[in-house]
Amino acid sequence: MSETLAATAQPSTSTQAPVRRLLSLDALRGFDMFWIVGGEELIHALYRAWPLAPLRVLNNQMDHSAWAGVTCYDLIFPLFVFIVGASLVFSLSRLIEQHGRAAALKRVFFRSVVLYLFGLLVYGGISKGFDQVRWMGVLQRIALCYLFTSLIFCFFRLRGMIMICISLLLGYWALTSLIPIREFNLQTDHLKAMNLQPTSPETRALFLAATNRVRGRFDDGLNLTQHIDFQYLPGSKWDGAYDPEGILSTLPAIGTCLLGVFVGFLLKNPKVPHQKKVLYLLAAGVTGVALGFLWGLEFPVIKKIWTSSYVLVAAGYACLILAGFYQMIEIWGWRKWCLPFVWIGMNPITIYLAFHLLKFSDLAERVVGGPVQQALGVWGDMAMAIAVVGMTLLFVRLLYHRKIFLRL
């Protein structure tokens, strides 16, 4: 398969036919975003109104794992990062071919900076003071993954990219397993039991005073990744003393993006028949999931610190889902069903910003809240969720048909 990927590892020449946009990739991106901007709450509301056993299973899958393990909701973020990697193969290859590497690098730096600033804006910017800025968040991580993966793409051939990806995953495992840390648990509930606050000077003093050292620990609050955030990450942190999008865990997240790049090479390769691409994706998916859970026996599958085993599991499931989308949309030509996802997928950053800044839930409250919601009884929450999703789809459909796309 490396030969298959190698054929597309370098930008295509001007004598090749232009690569058409993959609708399946746009649809998958939109499908992924759908669960963030309302789909998750649809499931929760349905279960609250109709608490059947099968729906309980689905409802539980719409929440993050408390710590180790993986649910469907844990796959949403890495799937998006994976798609970023697959997509940049098409966009940067075309840009390098038409305008050269310097122009591509200029675009990469611009997009990364703007996306990072958008991330700061989503979490309140400097409204609460510089000491409360969330420097590492969802959009910030996407910006960093896009930046470093794009730089790797621009300066390395396929073999080098593979070696970098392997080094990131193995290196992260080695760092978290072998470097000794203070035996001091920073998990919020643990600190509360000691009458401590995550950001208090007393907590920092006790942490620095801890003399006992341990290694190879992957407990919540007691691992190298979160301890580095506590010591070196300034500003506001999502989980009190540390952040799930923190400093060290960005390294394996770049690995997730690189795995998407490898799939992008496959999808872009005109020499591989469509049906073979699906078979390669299925094989890669099964292999990734199996290897990830096998590695997880020693290096647990944990989303909150983005362990290397989690990278493999998430990328494996991403390949399996993409195989299904590619089969239905690109090979069988079933396209009408995915149009709402395409509307979202063509404007993912726009809808993410709109969902957080425009507050569709507040607008829905004005339409179906209050007496309407009360009159519907147990189905009131479902009506609210449907209204939010409906407004979201109307918004992205309007943007799509007016050809308004946020291109950073």
C-alpha positions as CSV (number, residue, x, y, z in Angstrom):
1,M,0.0,0.0,0.0
2,S,3.0,2.3,0.5
3,E,3.5,2.3,-3.3
4,T,-0.1,3.2,-3.8
5,L,0.3,6.2,-1.5
6,A,3.7,7.2,-2.9
7,A,2.2,7.8,-6.3
8,T,0.3,10.7,-4.8
9,A,2.8,11.9,-2.2
10,Q,4.0,14.7,-4.4
11,P,1.8,17.5,-6.0
12,S,0.5,16.5,-9.4
13,T,1.9,18.1,-12.5
14,S,0.0,20.4,-14.8
15,T,-0.4,17.6,-17.4
16,Q,-2.7,15.7,-15.1
17,A,-6.5,16.1,-15.0
18,P,-7.7,18.3,-12.2
19,V,-8.9,16.4,-9.1
20,R,-12.6,16.8,-8.6
21,R,-13.9,17.7,-5.1
22,L,-14.9,14.6,-3.1
23,L,-18.5,15.0,-2.0
24,S,-18.0,12.1,0.4
25,L,-15.3,14.0,2.3
26,D,-17.5,17.1,2.6
27,A,-20.5,15.0,3.7
28,L,-18.4,13.2,6.3
29,R,-17.1,16.5,7.6
30,G,-20.7,17.8,7.9
31,F,-21.9,14.5,9.5
32,D,-19.2,14.9,12.1
33,M,-20.1,18.6,12.8
34,F,-23.8,17.7,12.9
35,W,-23.4,16.0,16.3
36,I,-21.6,19.0,17.7
37,V,-24.2,21.6,16.6
38,G,-27.4,19.8,17.8
39,G,-27.4,16.1,16.9
40,E,-26.2,15.0,20.3
41,E,-29.0,16.9,22.1
42,L,-31.6,15.3,19.8
43,I,-30.5,11.9,21.1
44,H,-30.5,13.0,24.7
45,A,-34.0,14.6,24.3
46,L,-35.4,11.5,22.6
47,Y,-34.2,9.3,25.5
48,R,-35.6,11.6,28.1
49,A,-39.0,11.5,26.4
50,W,-38.9,7.8,25.5
51,P,-36.5,6.0,27.9
52,L,-36.2,2.6,26.2
53,A,-33.3,0.3,26.7
54,P,-31.9,0.6,23.1
55,L,-32.1,4.3,23.4
56,R,-30.2,4.2,26.7
57,V,-27.3,2.7,24.9
58,L,-27.4,5.3,22.2
59,N,-27.8,8.1,24.8
60,N,-24.7,6.9,26.6
61,Q,-22.7,7.0,23.4
62,M,-23.5,10.7,23.1
63,D,-21.4,11.6,26.2
64,H,-17.6,11.5,26.6
65,S,-16.0,8.7,28.5
66,A,-15.3,9.6,32.1
67,W,-11.7,8.6,31.5
68,A,-10.4,5.5,29.8
69,G,-12.5,3.9,27.0
70,V,-14.1,5.4,24.0
71,T,-17.7,6.3,23.0
72,C,-19.1,7.6,19.7
73,Y,-18.9,11.2,21.1
74,D,-15.2,10.7,21.8
75,L,-14.6,10.1,18.1
76,I,-16.1,13.4,16.9
77,F,-13.0,15.6,17.5
78,P,-10.4,13.2,16.1
79,L,-12.5,12.5,13.1
80,F,-12.5,16.2,12.2
81,V,-8.7,16.4,12.7
82,F,-8.4,13.3,10.5
83,I,-10.5,15.0,7.8
84,V,-8.4,18.1,8.0
85,G,-5.4,16.0,7.1
86,A,-7.1,14.2,4.2
87,S,-8.4,17.5,2.8
88,L,-5.1,19.4,2.9
89,V,-3.6,16.8,0.5
90,F,-6.0,18.1,-2.2
91,S,-5.9,21.8,-1.3
92,L,-2.1,22.2,-0.8
93,S,-1.2,19.9,-3.7
94,R,-3.2,22.2,-6.0
95,L,-1.8,25.4,-4.4
96,I,1.8,24.2,-4.7
97,E,1.2,23.2,-8.3
98,Q,-0.3,26.5,-9.4
99,H,1.6,29.0,-7.2
100,G,4.5,27.2,-5.6
101,R,5.5,26.2,-2.1
102,A,6.0,29.7,-0.9
103,A,2.4,30.7,-1.6
104,A,1.2,27.5,0.1
105,L,3.2,28.2,3.2
106,K,1.8,31.8,3.3
107,R,-1.7,30.4,3.1
108,V,-1.0,27.8,5.8
109,F,0.4,30.4,8.3
110,F,-2.5,32.8,7.6
111,R,-5.2,30.1,8.1
112,S,-3.5,28.8,11.2
113,V,-3.3,32.2,12.9
114,V,-6.9,33.2,12.0
115,L,-8.2,29.8,13.2
116,Y,-6.3,30.1,16.4
117,L,-7.7,33.6,17.0
118,F,-11.2,32.3,16.3
119,G,-10.6,29.7,19.0
120,L,-9.7,32.4,21.5
121,L,-12.8,34.3,20.6
122,V,-15.1,31.3,21.1
123,Y,-13.9,30.9,24.7
124,G,-14.4,34.6,25.6
125,G,-11.2,36.1,24.3
126,I,-9.8,38.7,26.8
127,S,-13.2,39.6,28.2
128,K,-12.3,38.2,31.6
129,G,-8.7,39.3,31.5
130,F,-5.5,37.8,30.1
131,D,-5.2,35.5,33.1
132,Q,-8.5,33.9,32.1
133,V,-7.8,33.4,28.3
134,R,-8.1,29.8,27.2
135,W,-5.0,29.5,25.2
136,M,-5.5,25.8,24.2
137,G,-9.0,24.8,23.0
138,V,-10.8,22.9,20.2
139,L,-10.1,25.4,17.4
140,Q,-6.7,26.2,18.7
141,R,-5.8,22.5,18.5
142,I,-7.2,22.2,15.0
143,A,-5.1,25.3,14.0
144,L,-1.9,23.8,15.5
145,C,-2.5,20.4,13.9
146,Y,-3.2,22.0,10.5
147,L,-0.1,24.2,10.8
148,F,2.4,21.5,11.7
149,T,0.9,18.8,9.5
150,S,0.9,21.2,6.5
151,L,4.6,22.1,7.2
152,I,5.4,18.4,7.2
153,F,3.5,17.9,4.0
154,C,5.3,20.7,2.3
155,F,8.8,19.7,3.3
156,F,8.8,15.9,3.5
157,R,8.0,13.0,1.2
158,L,5.7,10.2,2.1
159,R,8.4,8.1,3.8
160,G,9.4,11.0,6.0
161,M,5.8,11.7,6.9
162,I,5.3,8.1,8.0
163,M,8.5,8.2,10.1
164,I,7.4,11.5,11.8
165,C,3.9,10.0,12.5
166,I,5.4,6.9,14.1
167,S,7.9,9.0,16.1
168,L,5.1,11.2,17.4
169,L,3.0,8.2,18.6
170,L,5.9,6.2,20.0
171,G,7.6,9.3,21.4
172,Y,4.5,10.4,23.3
173,W,4.1,6.9,24.7
174,A,7.7,6.9,25.8
175,L,7.5,10.3,27.4
176,T,4.3,9.6,29.4
177,S,5.6,6.1,30.4
178,L,9.2,6.8,31.3
179,I,9.5,10.3,32.7
180,P,8.9,10.4,36.5
181,I,6.3,12.8,37.8
182,R,5.3,14.0,41.3
183,E,2.9,11.6,43.1
184,F,0.3,14.3,43.4
185,N,-3.2,14.0,42.0
186,L,-4.6,17.2,40.4
187,Q,-8.1,15.9,39.6
188,T,-10.6,18.5,40.7
189,D,-12.7,16.2,43.0
190,H,-9.5,14.9,44.6
191,L,-8.3,18.5,45.3
192,K,-11.8,19.4,46.7
193,A,-11.5,16.6,49.2
194,M,-8.3,18.3,50.4
195,N,-10.0,21.7,50.5
196,L,-7.9,22.9,47.6
197,Q,-8.8,24.8,44.4
198,P,-7.1,23.8,41.1
199,T,-5.5,27.2,40.6
200,S,-4.8,28.3,44.1
201,P,-1.2,29.1,45.3
202,E,-1.7,26.4,48.1
203,T,-2.2,23.7,45.5
204,R,0.9,24.8,43.5
205,A,3.0,24.9,46.7
206,L,1.9,21.4,47.8
207,F,2.5,20.1,44.2
208,L,6.0,21.5,44.1
209,A,6.7,20.2,47.6
210,A,5.8,16.6,46.7
211,T,9.0,14.6,46.8
212,N,7.9,11.1,45.9
213,R,8.1,10.3,42.2
214,V,6.2,7.8,40.1
215,R,6.2,6.9,36.4
216,G,4.0,5.2,33.9
217,R,0.8,6.4,35.6
218,F,-2.3,7.2,33.5
219,D,-4.8,8.2,36.1
220,D,-7.0,11.3,35.7
221,G,-4.9,14.0,37.4
222,L,-1.9,11.9,37.8
223,N,0.0,11.7,34.5
224,L,2.7,13.6,32.7
225,T,0.4,15.3,30.2
226,Q,-1.8,16.9,32.8
227,H,1.1,17.8,35.1
228,I,2.8,19.7,32.3
229,D,-0.4,21.7,31.7
230,F,-0.6,22.5,35.4
231,Q,3.0,23.7,35.5
232,Y,3.4,25.5,32.2
233,L,0.0,26.2,30.5
234,P,-1.1,29.8,31.4
235,G,-4.6,31.2,31.5
236,S,-7.9,29.3,31.9
237,K,-7.8,25.5,31.7
238,W,-11.0,23.5,30.9
239,D,-10.6,20.9,33.6
240,G,-9.3,23.2,36.4
241,A,-5.7,22.3,36.7
242,Y,-5.2,21.0,33.2
243,D,-6.8,21.1,29.7
244,P,-7.9,18.2,27.4
245,E,-6.5,20.2,24.5
246,G,-3.2,20.9,26.4
247,I,0.4,21.2,25.5
248,L,1.9,17.7,25.3
249,S,-1.2,16.0,23.9
250,T,-1.0,18.2,20.8
251,L,1.9,15.9,19.6
252,P,-0.3,12.8,19.1
253,A,-3.1,14.9,17.7
254,I,-0.7,15.9,14.9
255,G,-0.3,12.2,14.4
256,T,-4.1,11.9,13.9
257,C,-3.9,14.6,11.2
258,L,-1.0,12.9,9.5
259,L,-3.0,9.6,9.4
260,G,-5.6,11.6,7.6
261,V,-3.0,12.8,5.1
262,F,-2.1,9.2,4.3
263,V,-5.8,8.5,3.5
264,G,-5.8,11.7,1.4
265,F,-3.0,10.3,-0.7
266,L,-5.0,7.2,-1.3
267,L,-8.2,9.1,-2.2
268,K,-6.3,11.4,-4.6
269,N,-4.6,8.6,-6.4
270,P,-6.3,8.2,-9.9
271,K,-4.5,4.8,-10.4
272,V,-6.4,3.1,-7.7
273,P,-10.0,2.0,-8.6
274,H,-12.7,3.3,-6.5
275,Q,-13.7,-0.1,-5.1
276,K,-10.1,-0.8,-4.1
277,K,-10.0,2.4,-2.2
278,V,-12.9,1.3,-0.1
279,L,-11.3,-2.1,0.5
280,Y,-8.0,-0.3,1.6
281,L,-10.0,1.9,3.9
282,L,-11.8,-1.0,5.4
283,A,-8.5,-2.9,6.0
284,A,-6.9,0.2,7.5
285,G,-9.9,0.8,9.7
286,V,-10.0,-2.8,11.1
287,T,-6.2,-2.7,11.6
288,G,-6.2,0.6,13.3
289,V,-9.0,-0.3,15.8
290,A,-7.4,-3.7,16.6
291,L,-3.9,-2.3,17.1
292,G,-5.3,0.6,19.1
293,F,-7.2,-1.5,21.6
294,L,-4.3,-4.0,21.8
295,W,-1.9,-1.1,22.6
296,G,-4.5,0.1,25.0
297,L,-3.8,-2.9,27.2
298,E,-0.5,-1.1,28.1
299,F,-1.2,2.5,27.1
300,P,-4.9,3.0,27.8
301,V,-7.3,4.5,25.2
302,I,-8.0,7.9,26.8
303,K,-9.4,10.8,24.8
304,K,-8.7,13.5,27.5
305,I,-4.9,13.0,27.1
306,W,-5.1,11.9,23.4
307,T,-3.1,8.7,24.0
308,S,-1.4,7.1,21.0
309,S,-3.7,4.0,21.3
310,Y,-6.6,6.4,21.1
311,V,-5.1,7.9,18.0
312,L,-5.1,4.5,16.3
313,V,-8.6,3.6,17.5
314,A,-10.1,6.9,16.4
315,A,-8.3,6.8,13.0
316,G,-9.4,3.2,12.5
317,Y,-13.1,4.1,13.0
318,A,-12.6,7.2,10.8
319,C,-11.4,5.0,8.0
320,L,-14.4,2.6,8.4
321,I,-16.9,5.5,8.4
322,L,-15.2,7.1,5.4
323,A,-15.3,3.8,3.6
324,G,-19.1,3.8,4.0
325,F,-19.5,7.3,2.8
326,Y,-17.2,6.8,-0.2
327,Q,-19.1,3.6,-1.2
328,M,-22.5,5.2,-1.0
329,I,-21.7,8.6,-2.5
330,E,-18.8,8.2,-4.9
331,I,-19.5,4.6,-6.1
332,W,-23.2,4.1,-5.8
333,G,-24.0,7.7,-6.5
334,W,-26.4,8.0,-3.5
335,R,-26.2,11.8,-2.9
336,K,-29.5,13.3,-2.0
337,W,-29.6,11.8,1.5
338,C,-26.3,13.6,2.4
339,L,-27.1,17.1,1.2
340,P,-27.8,18.5,4.7
341,F,-24.4,17.2,5.8
342,V,-22.8,18.7,2.7
343,W,-24.3,22.1,3.6
344,I,-22.6,21.8,7.0
345,G,-19.4,20.3,5.7
346,M,-18.8,23.1,3.2
347,N,-18.9,25.7,6.1
348,P,-17.7,23.9,9.2
349,I,-15.9,26.8,10.9
350,T,-18.7,29.2,10.1
351,I,-21.3,26.9,11.7
352,Y,-19.1,26.2,14.7
353,L,-18.6,29.9,15.3
354,A,-22.3,30.7,14.7
355,F,-23.4,27.9,17.0
356,H,-21.3,29.3,19.9
357,L,-21.7,33.0,19.2
358,L,-25.2,33.3,17.9
359,K,-26.7,30.8,20.4
360,F,-29.3,29.0,18.3
361,S,-30.6,27.5,21.6
362,D,-31.6,31.0,22.7
363,L,-33.4,31.6,19.5
364,A,-35.2,28.3,19.7
365,E,-36.3,29.2,23.3
366,R,-38.1,32.2,21.9
367,V,-40.0,30.1,19.3
368,V,-40.9,26.8,21.1
369,G,-39.9,27.6,24.7
370,G,-42.0,28.7,27.7
371,P,-45.7,27.6,27.3
372,V,-45.1,25.6,24.2
373,Q,-42.4,23.5,25.8
374,Q,-44.5,23.0,28.9
375,A,-47.6,22.0,26.9
376,L,-45.6,19.3,25.1
377,G,-44.6,17.7,28.5
378,V,-41.9,15.1,28.1
379,W,-41.5,16.0,24.5
380,G,-40.8,19.6,25.2
381,D,-37.0,19.1,25.2
382,M,-37.3,17.2,21.9
383,A,-39.1,20.2,20.3
384,M,-36.3,22.5,21.5
385,A,-33.7,20.2,20.0
386,I,-35.5,19.9,16.7
387,A,-35.8,23.7,16.6
388,V,-32.1,24.1,17.1
389,V,-31.2,21.6,14.4
390,G,-33.8,23.1,12.1
391,M,-32.4,26.6,12.5
392,T,-28.8,25.3,12.0
393,L,-29.8,23.5,8.7
394,L,-31.7,26.6,7.4
395,F,-28.6,28.7,8.2
396,V,-26.1,26.5,6.4
397,R,-28.5,25.8,3.5
398,L,-28.8,29.6,2.9
399,L,-25.1,30.0,2.9
400,Y,-24.6,27.0,0.6
401,H,-27.2,28.2,-2.0
402,R,-25.9,31.8,-1.9
403,K,-22.3,30.3,-2.4
404,I,-21.1,32.0,0.8
405,F,-18.2,30.0,2.2
406,L,-15.7,31.0,4.9
407,R,-12.3,30.4,3.2
408,L,-9.5,31.2,5.6
